Amino acid sequence: MKNLKLVVALCCVIFILASCSTMTKMPSSAEMQAINDSIVAEGYQLYYSERANWIATDLLFEKCDMANVGGSVTYQPDDNTWVVVFFDRNDENCVLEYRVSTLSDEAYVFDSIRPISEEERILWIRNNTLINKAIRKYGDKMQFASKLFGSPNLDIIEINDHLIRMYFLQGTIKHDLIPFGNDYSIDCDENLEPIAFRKYHNSLIAIPTKDNGEEVRMTMHSHLPDNPFITPTDICNFLLYRSADMDSFSVLSIAYNCVFTFSLNRQQIFVEKRK
């Protein structure tokens, strides 16, 4: 039987900070539950978007001549479906469409050429506008690892009718690592104007999923006072890069002197106060 392995990404300064008098008062149990449920829901939404793009991109390389591929859009026609559409070089025709259900994982691939729909064209123009405005305003605040580690990934999530959130995630081409950190979001209003920037971690926290050849079963990293909760980006990258036997990860919250643990099996975040 394999020994239970735990990887902890902590700095000694964290334990000093935990005892400081700057501790923030914890929300009530009901407030905490609502916050954590919202984080889990957004984390899964981000995960489904990123996973659909991964699979669709692999199919694109397999089925299409990349010299003839231009832009793309990813969107939800309904709450339980994600669609990824790749355009030709002239951004006039669809060269591949990938459609997947988040309820059943049932997926469809269409690689026959068809004209881009008006909805897809509008989304493509909107997304380009969002990205250009956001990068102009906040681009110098974002920092990622070298291309030898992996390129950043961009996902656009519609929070509600008045708020669009762009996530920038640190990707990796390295095996057996979860790339927590180097993650950001930019919120835009209904007029496509960037209104808020958030940095979720201070740096890249690359946590291995294997230790001496054995699979790690659980991981932990810390969040400083300005970011007390598990983040949707934490959940997304955990789901994308975890090993098969890894069911949970934890975050030590300095602000609340507690440990948040996300359980994949329960699809919930649990809170444990530290003594």
N, C-alpha and C positions, 0 to 999 in steps of 0.2 A: 504494500500500500504506500502511495506517495505521501511524503510529509507535506503538511499544509505550509505553503510558502506565503509570506507577506512582504510586499515591497512598500517601503515608506519613503516618500520624498519630502524630507524635512530639513530645515536649517536650525542650528542651535539657537539662533536669535528668536525663533518662533516661541520657544518655551519661555523665554524672558518676556516677550510681548504678552503672552497669555496671562501673566500674573500682574499686568499693569492695571492701573485704576481707570483706564480708558474703556473698560468693558461696556458694551452696549446692552441695554435692557432687552431681553428676549421678547418677541411678540407672544401674545397669548397662544394657547394650544390651538384654538380655532383659526387664528390668523396664520400661525405657522403651517398648519395643514393646508390652508388655501394657497399660501405662497408656494409650498413644495409641490402641490398638485399642479399648479400652473407651470412651474419649472419642468416637471416631468412631461406634461403635455407639449410644451414648446420644444423640449429636447427630442421627443419622438418625431415631431413635425420636421425638425431640422435633420434628423437621422434619415427619415424617409426621402426627403429631398436629395440629400447627399448620396444615399444608396442608389436611388433611381438614376442619378447622373453617372455613378460608377458603372453600373451595369449597362446603361445605354451607351456610354463611351466605349466600353469593351466591344459591344455589338457593332458600333460604328466602324471601329478598326477592322473588325472581322468581315463586314459585309460591303463596305463602301470604299471608293477611291478617295483618299484623304485630300488629294489635289483638287477635288470638286466640292469640298465641304467648307461652308462659311460659318454663319452664326448659329445660335440655338436659343430655345426658350424652354423653361421648366415651369409647369403650373399645375394647379389642382382644379379640374373641372367640377369636382365635388369633394366632400370632406374625406372620402376614403379612396381616392384615386390620384395618382401622380402621373403626369405625362411629360416626356422629354421629346422635343422635336428639333432635328438638325436640318439646317438650310443648305442650299447649294451656294456656290461662290457669289452668285448674283443676288442672294437672299430673296429669291422669287419662288423657289420650289422646295418642298420637303423631300429630303433624300432618305430619312429614316425617322420613324416614330416608335417610341417605346412607351407602353402604357401598363401600369401595375396597380393592383388593389392592395391596400394596406391591411385589409381584413383577411384575405385568403392567400396573398402572395401570387395570385394568378396574374400572369403577364402576357402581353401580346406585342408582337413586333411587326411593323409594316415597313417594308423597304422598297415598295413601288413608288415611283415619282408621282407627286401630286402638287398642285399649286398650294402655296401657303394660305391659310384661312385669314380672314380679316382680323379675327381675334388674336391669332398668332403674330400678325404684323404689328398690331397695336401694342401687344405685350413686349415685343422685341424693341420697338421704339421707346416705350416707357422704361424698360430695363436699362437700355443704353443711356438714357437721360439720367436716371437715378445714379448709375455707376459713375458717369462723368462728373456730375455735381458733387457726389460724395467724396470721390478721390481728390477733386480740386480743393475741397474744404478740409478734409481730414487725412489725406493720404500720407502726409509726413509724420503722422502719429503712429503709424503701423510699422512693425518690424517683424520679419520672418526669418526662418533659418535659411541656410544656403541651399541651392538646388540639389546639392549632393544628399541633403537630408530629405527634401521634398518641397513641392510648390504649394502655395496657399490655395484654398478652395473657396469659392464664393457661392452663397446660397441666399436667395431672396424669399422672405417669408412674409405673407400678408397677415398682420396681427389682427386688424379689423379694418373697417371702411376708411379710417382716418390715419392709419399707421402702417407703414411698410418697413420691415427690418431687414437690413443686409448683414449677413454674417460672413466674416472672413475667418476661416479655419486653417490651422497649420496642418498640411498633409505630410505624409512621409512615404518614401519608397523603401525604407528599411523594414526588415521583417522583425516580428516579435517585439514590437514597441507600440505603446499607446502615446500619441503626441498630445498630452494635455498642455495647455498654454499657447502663447502666441496667437491669441484669439480675440477678435474684436467684433463690435456691431455698430452700425450706423442707422439711426432711425430717420425716416423721411415722412413728411406729412402728405396729405392728399394732393397737394400742389407739387409733389415730387421734390420738395426742398429739404435738404438735410438739416435736422434740428437737434440731434443728440449723438454723441460719440461715447462708446464705452470700451474700456480695456479690461478684460476679465482676469488676466493673470499678469504677474510682473515679468515673466520670462517663460521659456520653453521648459516643460517638465516631461522629459521622455522616460516613461516608466516601462521597464521590460516585462514581457508576459511569460518569460522563461528564466529560470535560475539554475545554472548547472545542468541544463537539459530537461529539468522538470518544470511543468506548467505552474505558473503562479496562480493562486486561487483568489487572492484579494489584493487590492492596492490602496494606498492612502497618500494624499498630498494635502497641503495646507492652503488656506485662504487667509490673507491679511484682513484687518478690520474694514477696509473699504469695499470688500467683496465677501460678505459673510456666508453666503449660501452656496450649495452646489449650483452649477450653471447649466443652462441648456447645452452649451458647447461641451461641458464635461460629459454629459449623458450621451450626446451624439458620438463623440470620438471613442468613448468606452464601447458603445454598441458596434461601432465600425471596426475597431482594432483588437478587441478583447480576444483572449484564447477561448477555446470551446468550453472549457470547464470553469471559466471565470464568471461568477454569478453576481458579484457585487463589487463596489468600490466605495471608499469613504473619503470625506474631506474634514480635516480638522479646522473648525471655525474659531479664529482668534477672537473675533468680536463677541461671540456668544459663549465662549469657553465650552463648546460642545462638539460632538462628532456627528456629522450627517452621513448616512449610509444609503446609497441607492441600491435597491434589490431588483434585479432583472426579473426574477421569478414572480415577485409581487408587483412589479412595475410601480414601486412607491419609494419615497424617501423617508427614512426613519431617523429620529433624533435621540441622541444619548448625551446627557449632561456629564461633563467631566468634574471630578471632585477636586 
